[in-house]
Amino acid sequence: MPTMVRAPLVGGMKFVAETKSGHEVIMDAAPNVGGEDSAARPAEMPLVGLAGCTGMDVVSILRKMRQNFTRFEVEIDGLERAEEHPKVWLELRVIFHVEGDLNPERLTRAIDLSRSRYCSVSAGMRGVTKIHYRYVLNGETVDLPDVVET
């Protein structure tokens, strides 16, 4: 299998990763562990990936459903991390902030398809991380039921 990411150390605790698609991702650590606090922490990267993955899924599905939105934002709340190493994420909340002329049932369906079928990042967290989903549509908050894993 070809290399997908190379991440050379460029100084202190700073790494500049280059993806197979040719894009760079910079990571650094806090000063108390030798970093300069100049970039995102590696443990934040799974949350970034989850936001992008599920966000792209839901936007794509909503567009196919011809749902019109004027604002779309994904927020990830890291609710709990393990206290012992490896300090994995144990619980997260994904919040979709959406504005526009959308059918709430279609928004719910798009989110359900992402979380149960399409998002490879959330699929990779199954069995370790409990992920709660919520959306805020035109100021109204809706908590979606948790998916029961079998």
C-alpha positions in Angstrom: 0.0 0.0 0.0 1.4 3.4 -0.9 2.4 6.0 1.8 -0.5 8.2 2.6 1.2 10.7 5.0 4.7 11.7 5.7 5.4 13.7 8.8 8.9 14.9 9.4 9.9 16.7 12.6 10.9 20.3 11.7 11.9 21.5 15.1 11.0 21.2 18.8 7.8 19.1 18.7 6.5 20.5 15.4 5.7 18.1 12.6 4.6 19.2 9.1 2.6 16.3 7.6 2.1 16.0 3.9 -0.8 14.0 2.6 -0.9 11.9 -0.5 -3.0 14.6 -2.1 -0.1 17.1 -1.6 -1.5 19.2 1.3 0.2 20.0 4.5 -1.1 19.7 8.0 1.0 21.3 10.8 1.0 19.9 14.3 2.7 21.1 17.5 2.6 20.5 21.2 2.3 22.7 24.3 5.4 24.4 25.6 5.4 22.2 28.8 6.2 19.2 26.6 8.7 20.9 24.3 6.4 22.5 21.8 5.8 26.1 20.8 2.0 26.0 20.7 2.2 27.0 17.1 -0.3 24.6 15.6 -3.1 22.1 16.3 -2.4 19.1 18.7 -2.4 15.6 17.2 -5.3 14.6 19.4 -7.4 17.4 17.9 -6.9 15.9 14.4 -9.5 13.1 14.7 -12.1 15.8 15.6 -11.1 17.8 12.6 -11.4 14.7 10.4 -14.8 13.9 11.9 -16.1 17.4 11.3 -15.0 17.4 7.7 -16.1 13.8 7.0 -19.6 14.1 8.4 -20.0 17.7 7.2 -19.2 16.8 3.6 -21.5 13.8 3.8 -24.5 15.8 5.1 -23.9 18.7 2.6 -23.7 16.3 -0.3 -26.9 14.5 0.8 -28.8 17.7 1.4 -27.9 19.0 -2.0 -29.1 15.7 -3.6 -32.4 16.2 -1.6 -32.6 19.8 -3.0 -32.6 21.3 0.5 -31.5 24.9 0.5 -29.3 26.2 3.2 -27.6 29.5 3.7 -25.3 28.5 6.5 -23.8 25.1 7.4 -21.2 24.6 10.2 -20.1 21.5 12.1 -19.0 21.8 15.7 -17.4 19.0 17.6 -17.4 19.0 21.4 -14.8 16.8 23.0 -16.8 15.7 26.1 -14.5 13.1 27.6 -11.0 11.7 27.1 -9.5 8.7 28.8 -7.3 9.7 31.8 -4.7 7.0 31.2 -2.6 6.5 28.1 -3.6 6.2 25.3 -5.9 9.1 26.1 -8.5 8.3 23.5 -11.7 10.3 23.0 -14.4 8.5 24.9 -17.3 10.8 24.2 -18.0 13.5 21.6 -20.9 15.6 20.5 -21.4 16.6 16.9 -23.5 19.7 16.4 -24.7 20.8 12.9 -25.6 24.5 12.8 -27.8 25.0 9.8 -29.9 27.9 8.5 -32.2 28.0 5.5 -35.3 26.6 4.1 -34.9 22.9 5.0 -37.2 20.1 6.0 -36.2 18.9 9.4 -36.9 15.3 8.6 -34.6 15.5 5.6 -31.8 17.0 7.7 -32.3 14.2 10.2 -32.1 11.6 7.4 -28.9 13.2 6.0 -27.3 13.1 9.4 -28.4 9.5 10.0 -27.0 8.4 6.7 -23.6 10.0 7.5 -23.3 8.6 11.0 -24.6 5.1 10.2 -23.2 4.5 6.7 -20.9 7.0 5.0 -18.6 8.7 7.4 -15.4 6.6 7.6 -14.0 8.7 10.5 -17.0 8.0 12.8 -17.0 4.4 11.7 -13.3 4.1 12.8 -14.2 5.4 16.3 -17.0 2.9 16.9 -16.5 0.7 19.9 -14.3 3.3 21.5 -15.9 6.7 21.3 -19.6 7.4 22.0 -20.8 10.1 19.6 -23.9 12.1 20.2 -25.5 14.1 17.4 -27.5 17.3 17.5 -28.6 19.9 15.0 -29.6 23.5 15.4 -31.8 24.5 12.5 -32.7 28.2 12.3 -32.1 28.5 16.1 -34.1 25.4 17.1 -32.0 22.6 18.8 -32.8 19.0 18.2 -30.9 16.1 19.9 -31.0 13.0 17.8 -31.3 9.6 19.5 -28.1 7.8 20.0 -27.4 4.9 17.7 -27.4 1.6 19.6 -24.5 -0.5 18.4 -24.9 -4.2 18.0 
